Amino acid sequence: MTIQQLRYVTVICDEGSLNKASEQLYIAQPSLTSALQELEKEIGITIFNRGGRGVTPTNDGLEFIRYARDVISQYDILLEKYGRGGNLKKKFGISTQHYSFAVKSFVEMVKHFGTDEYEFAIRETRTRDVIDDVSVGRSEIGILYINDFNRKPLEKLLKSNGLVFTPLTECSAYVYLWKGHPLAGKDKIRFEDLKDYPCLSFEQGDKGSFYYSEEILSTSEYPKTIKATDRATMLNLMIGLNGYTLCSGVISEELNGSDYLAVPFEADDDTVGSNMVIGYISKKNLMLSNLAQLYVRELEQYLCSYQESHK
């Protein structure tokens, strides 16, 4: 079994086709098929089911591919730390809920390393996809939040996927809206103040759950709700419809613009989950790459400086 064979398997899984995988890997399809057959014979399992519409992993194959991604990830980290160069372009990706500060920190990290030797990817996506991306090795770390409401189900899901959550900062709830909103001048905003305005939230897809919501207090009764799939649309709805969302209050004006603000949310005494802990998820017992460590430091510095400046 070789690293090359493991790379072949992960690319075949990602592409869902031997033909597409061979194009991606720049090798002839018969050679790729032969390498796959040799690997399956060596380990004694069938990794993929072959069909007219491509290939799909078997149950045994899914488990094997998960381990293969871990091995490749750690091998690449070793090369990064101890290797002697070469032409291999290193890859680094993160997945995150829709946070402008996560993008801002990513920008600073890329500026530091440059793009000559690295292929970067940032995936601003749904909560379950953040977890899945890190679980299968598509991204090295994922950014999301945990609070008293979603803690147990999310921690159970993370544990079953071999992931751990590392907290970065704790935030109180804020109402995020545009500066021309009728409530923009208030020092604090309560639920009763929001009843005439649409609550905006990010759509979580077919796997959606109250526990996957990116907005806190997802089970509260909102008279008006609108779902969006990206931050740009969310910001447009804030202006066009006087919409709002409940968030951490940590925003990047450099990326979102200066037309928006966060007003402290005043929760009722019995409101559960009005505070949130923002952190990152990663594979359990696997060391972070230099890139991941730098990205986490950028996040910590940004979150710390932002909170200090907004006390």
WOKA-V219922 format. One record per residue. N is the residue number from 1. RES is the residue in one small letter. SS is DSSP state (helix for helix, strand for strand, loop for the rest). PHI is phi in radians with two decimals (* if undefined). Layout:
BEGIN
{{N/RES/SS/PHI} {N/RES/SS/PHI}}
END
This chain:
BEGIN
{{1/m/loop/*} {2/t/loop/-2.18} {3/i/helix/-1.04} {4/q/helix/-1.06} {5/q/helix/-1.09} {6/l/helix/-1.12} {7/r/helix/-1.10} {8/y/helix/-0.97} {9/v/helix/-1.09} {10/t/helix/-1.19} {11/v/helix/-1.20} {12/i/helix/-1.03} {13/c/helix/-1.09} {14/d/helix/-1.15} {15/e/helix/-1.48} {16/g/loop/1.21} {17/s/loop/-2.79} {18/l/helix/-1.16} {19/n/helix/-1.15} {20/k/helix/-1.14} {21/a/helix/-1.13} {22/s/helix/-1.13} {23/e/helix/-1.16} {24/q/helix/-1.14} {25/l/helix/-1.59} {26/y/loop/1.04} {27/i/loop/-2.32} {28/a/loop/-1.20} {29/q/helix/-1.05} {30/p/helix/-1.04} {31/s/helix/-1.20} {32/l/helix/-1.16} {33/t/helix/-1.06} {34/s/helix/-1.11} {35/a/helix/-1.11} {36/l/helix/-1.15} {37/q/helix/-1.12} {38/e/helix/-1.10} {39/l/helix/-1.15} {40/e/helix/-1.07} {41/k/helix/-1.15} {42/e/helix/-1.17} {43/i/helix/-1.62} {44/g/loop/1.37} {45/i/loop/-2.37} {46/t/loop/-1.64} {47/i/loop/-1.43} {48/f/strand/-2.24} {49/n/strand/-1.54} {50/r/strand/-1.65} {51/g/strand/-2.60} {52/g/loop/-1.14} {53/r/loop/-1.79} {54/g/strand/2.17} {55/v/strand/-2.20} {56/t/strand/-2.34} {57/p/strand/-1.16} {58/t/loop/-1.35} {59/n/helix/-1.07} {60/d/helix/-1.12} {61/g/helix/-1.12} {62/l/helix/-1.05} {63/e/helix/-1.14} {64/f/helix/-1.10} {65/i/helix/-1.13} {66/r/helix/-1.08} {67/y/helix/-1.16} {68/a/helix/-1.06} {69/r/helix/-1.11} {70/d/helix/-1.08} {71/v/helix/-1.10} {72/i/helix/-1.08} {73/s/helix/-1.05} {74/q/helix/-1.21} {75/y/helix/-1.11} {76/d/helix/-1.15} {77/i/helix/-1.14} {78/l/helix/-1.09} {79/l/helix/-1.08} {80/e/helix/-1.08} {81/k/helix/-1.51} {82/y/helix/-2.15} {83/g/loop/-1.26} {84/r/loop/-1.96} {85/g/loop/1.38} {86/g/loop/1.83} {87/n/loop/-1.69} {88/l/loop/-1.22} {89/k/loop/-1.47} {90/k/strand/-1.25} {91/k/strand/-1.96} {92/f/strand/-2.57} {93/g/strand/-2.42} {94/i/strand/-2.23} {95/s/strand/-2.15} {96/t/strand/-2.61} {97/q/loop/-1.10} {98/h/loop/-1.37} {99/y/loop/-2.07} {100/s/helix/-1.17} {101/f/helix/-1.18} {102/a/helix/-1.19} {103/v/helix/-1.20} {104/k/helix/-1.02} {105/s/helix/-1.15} {106/f/helix/-1.11} {107/v/helix/-1.01} {108/e/helix/-1.12} {109/m/helix/-1.13} {110/v/helix/-1.12} {111/k/helix/-1.03} {112/h/helix/-1.21} {113/f/helix/-1.59} {114/g/loop/1.36} {115/t/loop/-1.94} {116/d/loop/-1.24} {117/e/loop/-1.85} {118/y/strand/-2.15} {119/e/strand/-1.89} {120/f/strand/-1.70} {121/a/strand/-2.57} {122/i/strand/-2.21} {123/r/strand/-2.07} {124/e/strand/-1.56} {125/t/loop/-2.60} {126/r/loop/-1.33} {127/t/helix/-1.00} {128/r/helix/-1.13} {129/d/helix/-1.20} {130/v/helix/-1.03} {131/i/helix/-1.15} {132/d/helix/-1.10} {133/d/helix/-1.05} {134/v/helix/-1.28} {135/s/helix/-1.07} {136/v/loop/-1.60} {137/g/loop/1.53} {138/r/loop/-1.17} {139/s/loop/-2.21} {140/e/loop/-1.36} {141/i/strand/-2.39} {142/g/strand/-2.32} {143/i/strand/-1.92} {144/l/strand/-2.74} {145/y/strand/-2.12} {146/i/strand/-2.31} {147/n/loop/-2.44} {148/d/loop/-1.10} {149/f/loop/-1.33} {150/n/loop/-1.76} {151/r/helix/-1.00} {152/k/helix/-1.09} {153/p/helix/-1.14} {154/l/helix/-1.24} {155/e/helix/-1.11} {156/k/helix/-1.13} {157/l/helix/-1.15} {158/l/helix/-1.11} {159/k/helix/-1.08} {160/s/helix/-1.18} {161/n/loop/-1.78} {162/g/loop/1.21} {163/l/strand/-2.05} {164/v/strand/-2.26} {165/f/strand/-1.84} {166/t/strand/-2.00} {167/p/strand/-1.23} {168/l/strand/-2.00} {169/t/strand/-2.81} {170/e/strand/-1.94} {171/c/strand/-2.24} {172/s/strand/-1.49} {173/a/loop/-1.37} {174/y/strand/-2.29} {175/v/strand/-1.69} {176/y/strand/-1.76} {177/l/strand/-2.68} {178/w/strand/-1.56} {179/k/loop/-1.18} {180/g/loop/-1.62} {181/h/loop/-1.17} {182/p/loop/-0.99} {183/l/loop/-1.68} {184/a/loop/-1.10} {185/g/loop/-1.53} {186/k/loop/-1.36} {187/d/loop/-1.30} {188/k/strand/-2.48} {189/i/strand/-2.22} {190/r/loop/-1.88} {191/f/helix/-0.97} {192/e/helix/-1.11} {193/d/helix/-1.26} {194/l/helix/-1.67} {195/k/loop/-1.07} {196/d/loop/-1.59} {197/y/loop/-2.16} {198/p/loop/-1.28} {199/c/strand/-1.49} {200/l/strand/-1.76} {201/s/strand/-2.52} {202/f/strand/-1.49} {203/e/loop/-1.15} {204/q/loop/-1.88} {205/g/loop/1.33} {206/d/loop/-1.12} {207/k/loop/-1.55} {208/g/loop/-1.05} {209/s/loop/-2.73} {210/f/helix/-0.95} {211/y/helix/-1.28} {212/y/helix/-1.62} {213/s/loop/-1.01} {214/e/loop/-1.47} {215/e/loop/-1.84} {216/i/loop/-1.23} {217/l/loop/1.02} {218/s/loop/-1.21} {219/t/loop/-1.63} {220/s/loop/-1.20} {221/e/loop/-1.48} {222/y/loop/-1.85} {223/p/loop/-1.06} {224/k/loop/-2.30} {225/t/strand/-2.40} {226/i/strand/-2.43} {227/k/strand/-1.82} {228/a/strand/-2.34} {229/t/loop/-2.03} {230/d/loop/-2.58} {231/r/helix/-1.17} {232/a/helix/-1.06} {233/t/helix/-1.12} {234/m/helix/-1.01} {235/l/helix/-1.17} {236/n/helix/-1.11} {237/l/helix/-1.19} {238/m/helix/-1.09} {239/i/helix/-1.38} {240/g/helix/-1.20} {241/l/helix/-2.15} {242/n/loop/0.97} {243/g/loop/-1.37} {244/y/strand/-2.60} {245/t/strand/-2.49} {246/l/strand/-1.74} {247/c/strand/-2.57} {248/s/loop/-1.34} {249/g/loop/1.50} {250/v/loop/-1.57} {251/i/loop/-2.27} {252/s/loop/-1.94} {253/e/helix/-1.13} {254/e/helix/-1.06} {255/l/helix/-1.69} {256/n/helix/-1.49} {257/g/loop/1.63} {258/s/loop/-1.73} {259/d/loop/-1.55} {260/y/strand/-2.25} {261/l/strand/-2.60} {262/a/strand/-2.06} {263/v/strand/-1.88} {264/p/strand/-0.95} {265/f/strand/-1.67} {266/e/loop/-1.71} {267/a/loop/-1.41} {268/d/loop/-1.21} {269/d/loop/-1.06} {270/d/loop/-1.72} {271/t/loop/-1.29} {272/v/loop/-1.71} {273/g/loop/1.55} {274/s/loop/-1.43} {275/n/strand/-1.89} {276/m/strand/-2.44} {277/v/strand/-1.91} {278/i/strand/-1.60} {279/g/strand/-2.79} {280/y/strand/-2.21} {281/i/strand/-1.90} {282/s/strand/-2.69} {283/k/strand/-1.18} {284/k/loop/-1.19} {285/n/loop/1.14} {286/l/loop/-1.97} {287/m/loop/-1.26} {288/l/loop/-1.36} {289/s/loop/-1.22} {290/n/helix/-1.03} {291/l/helix/-1.11} {292/a/helix/-1.11} {293/q/helix/-1.11} {294/l/helix/-1.14} {295/y/helix/-1.08} {296/v/helix/-1.09} {297/r/helix/-1.10} {298/e/helix/-1.07} {299/l/helix/-1.07} {300/e/helix/-1.05} {301/q/helix/-1.14} {302/y/helix/-1.16} {303/l/helix/-1.10} {304/c/helix/-1.15} {305/s/helix/-1.16} {306/y/helix/-1.14} {307/q/helix/-1.18} {308/e/helix/-1.12} {309/s/helix/-1.37} {310/h/loop/-2.03} {311/k/loop/-1.29}}
END
